[in-house]
């Protein structure tokens, strides 16, 4: 019996995927390298830490990781369920980012205060599945630059 995922043989599904650790460095244009947590259970946008967030017209002003102060075009806003029945309206901006050796242009990030979180970037399931096309090895960190292959012998 042949199993398939998205009309591919099961083995091919694994061979085509990059292996990433639970924590990987994301290099954001204008911010630099920031450790990010890959969260396959988070269906929302990627989120980047921001403080002193101000929306003025079609621009978002904020201070973020690596003590950078940025002004980015406002792409949209989203409402995020932050738990216990509470919601938060967040601006969405785009960054060109590099993960390992791959460039991803105009990647959307919501901007929210992650001051109490260890990782200033949380990467959502949709980006992991549709863009990174990666398998996550939760026992590893910072392996995106290593060309790890899945051995299915």
Number of C-alpha atoms within 10 A of each C-alpha: 3 7 9 12 11 7 8 11 12 13 16 12 14 17 13 13 17 19 22 28 19 19 24 23 21 21 19 17 13 14 17 14 17 17 18 23 21 23 19 17 10 13 13 19 20 24 22 23 22 24 16 12 19 14 16 10 8 10 16 19 18 19 18 22 20 12 9 12 15 15 15 15 16 17 15 13 13 15 12 15 12 9 8 6 6 8 12 12 13 19 21 23 22 18 17 14 20 17 18 18 9 11 13 13 12 11 17 18 23 25 26 23 17 18 13 8 10 10 17 22 27 24 25 20 19 18 20 19 13 9 11 18 16 18 18 19 13 11 9 13 17 17 18 20 13 12 12 12 12 14 8 8 4
